[in-house]
Amino acid sequence: MSTSTNPIETIMRLGPVIPVVTITDPRQSVPLARALVAGGVCAIEVTLRTPCALEAIRIIAAAVPDAVVGAGTVVEPQQIEAAMKAGARFLVSPGATERLIAAARQSAAPLLPGAATASEAMRLLEAGIAFQKFFPAASSGGVPALAALAGPLPQIRFCPTGGISAQDAPAYLKLKNVLCVGGSWLTPADALAAGDWNRVRLLALATADLQVAAR
């Protein structure tokens, strides 16, 4: 594990994949988190896209201590306090605003903000944020776009998310400026609906075969 004092970097280095999870039934929370952890995936991003998302974060934080649960789709400053009170250990945003960054700093919440262009990445870097989410990855140029950013912006490390599958994840992870990827393929909707937690565990186990380039 990294010896960095930056909590976001530490989380990004926990494994090659951070699953992006949308939970519609809080009863799914514990078995889902336990299946991911059993498969070796500890960092879990629960998106704030459903009414029960905060409850799901609260349940996971209390019942699955080995999980490092975070809140995704954070777009408003008031969501930061609610997510942290629920037990979120990190926050992920699809983009970034000055208000959101200021609120995260005021609360000391570890934030992984999103950027889709060189200008957006530079603005975040100017604000002292070198660990960023590249979103939406696939539609923003994918692997070639990230490889191109590595030249002029070598100090930034990314977690590309959006449209990434198990098949194309390895190409992202070979890039020097990518620490991990975010993806929803570890928790397919049909597996969650069927309560097929063994399938989730096996998908998580498969991430161990993904190679991350030396950083």
Secondary structure, 3 states (H helix, E strand, C coil): CCCCCCHHHHHHCCCCEEEEECCCCHHHHHHHHHHHHHCCCCEEEEECCCCCHHHHHHHHHHHCCCCEEEEECCCCHHHHHHHHHHCCCCEECCCCCHHHHHHHHHHCCCEECEECCHHHHHHHHHCCCCEEEECCCHHHCHHHHHHHHHCCCCCCEEEEECCCCCCCHHHHHCCCCECCEEECCCCCHHHHHHCCHHHHHHHHHHHHHCCCCCC
